């Protein structure tokens, strides 16, 4: 078992095409020996957004701070602190910050090895 503060995890800019003002921390992942799930913390600057993209695995997300829109194949949904978001596999999606403070959320994904099984 490990217990550690979010703020002690390295925060890196997300450089994927289409990402604007996005930073990520890998909270629990390969270096922890996590073989089934990876937990990440995202921070999207005001006016920023994640890429509009899709992949073959699902996401589970909880919004911690800020105000945003989640853009999916059925349209856009507003989101804020305490909201949860489930993105099914292969659905094109994007998180957009519409507020004046950072939009922060936790995102769980399957570990790459778990996806291959």
C-alpha positions in Angstrom: 0.0 0.0 0.0 1.1 3.6 -0.6 -0.2 6.9 0.5 1.1 10.1 -1.2 0.0 13.6 -1.9 -1.2 14.4 -5.4 1.0 17.5 -5.4 4.2 15.4 -5.0 3.6 13.6 -8.3 5.3 15.2 -11.3 3.0 17.3 -13.5 3.8 17.3 -17.2 2.3 19.2 -20.2 0.2 17.1 -22.5 1.7 17.5 -25.9 -0.8 15.5 -28.0 -2.1 17.2 -31.1 -5.2 19.2 -30.2 -4.4 19.6 -26.5 -4.4 23.2 -25.3 -3.4 24.2 -21.7 -3.5 20.6 -20.4 -1.2 19.1 -17.7 -1.3 15.6 -16.3 0.0 13.7 -13.3 0.3 9.9 -13.3 -0.9 9.2 -9.7 -0.9 5.5 -9.8 0.7 3.6 -12.7 3.5 1.4 -13.8 6.1 2.7 -11.3 3.7 1.7 -8.5 3.2 -1.8 -10.0 -0.4 -1.1 -10.9 -1.3 -3.8 -13.4 -5.1 -3.4 -13.8 -5.9 0.4 -13.6 -4.0 3.6 -13.9 -5.1 6.8 -12.1 -4.3 10.2 -13.6 -4.9 13.8 -12.5 -5.6 16.3 -15.2 -5.6 20.1 -15.0 -7.0 22.1 -17.9 -6.3 25.8 -17.9 -9.1 28.4 -18.5 -9.9 28.3 -22.2 -8.0 25.0 -22.6 -9.2 21.6 -23.7 -8.1 18.0 -24.2 -7.8 16.6 -27.7 -11.1 15.5 -29.4 -10.1 11.9 -29.6 -11.2 8.2 -29.2 -9.5 5.0 -28.1 -10.5 1.4 -27.6 -10.8 1.6 -23.8 -13.2 3.3 -21.4 -12.6 6.1 -18.9 -14.0 6.7 -15.5 -13.7 10.4 -14.5 -14.6 12.5 -11.4 -14.5 16.3 -11.7 -12.8 17.9 -8.7 -12.7 21.6 -9.5 -13.7 24.1 -12.1 -16.5 24.2 -14.7 -16.3 22.4 -18.0 -18.0 20.8 -20.9 -17.6 17.2 -21.9 -18.1 16.9 -25.6 -19.2 13.4 -26.9 -20.9 11.9 -29.8 -24.3 12.8 -28.5 -23.4 16.5 -27.9 -22.0 18.5 -24.9 -22.7 18.2 -21.2 -21.8 20.7 -18.5 -19.8 19.3 -15.7 -18.5 20.6 -12.3 -17.2 19.5 -9.0 -18.7 16.2 -7.8 -19.9 15.2 -11.3 -18.8 11.8 -12.7 -18.3 11.0 -16.3 -18.1 7.6 -18.0 -16.7 7.5 -21.6 -17.3 4.2 -23.3 -14.7 2.6 -25.5 -14.2 4.1 -29.0 -16.4 7.2 -28.3 -14.8 10.4 -29.4 -14.6 12.8 -26.5 -13.1 16.0 -25.2 -13.0 18.0 -21.9 -13.2 21.8 -22.3 -12.7 24.3 -19.6 -15.4 27.0 -19.7 -14.6 28.6 -16.4 -12.1 31.1 -15.1 -10.1 28.6 -12.9 -8.4 25.3 -13.8 -10.7 22.4 -14.5 -9.3 19.4 -12.5 -10.4 15.8 -12.7 -9.3 12.3 -11.9 -9.3 9.8 -14.7 -9.1 6.0 -14.4 -8.1 3.9 -17.4 -7.2 0.2 -17.8 -3.4 -0.4 -17.7 -2.1 -1.2 -21.1 -1.4 -4.8 -20.2 -5.0 -5.2 -18.8 -6.3 -3.9 -22.2 -4.4 -6.6 -24.1 -5.8 -9.5 -22.0 
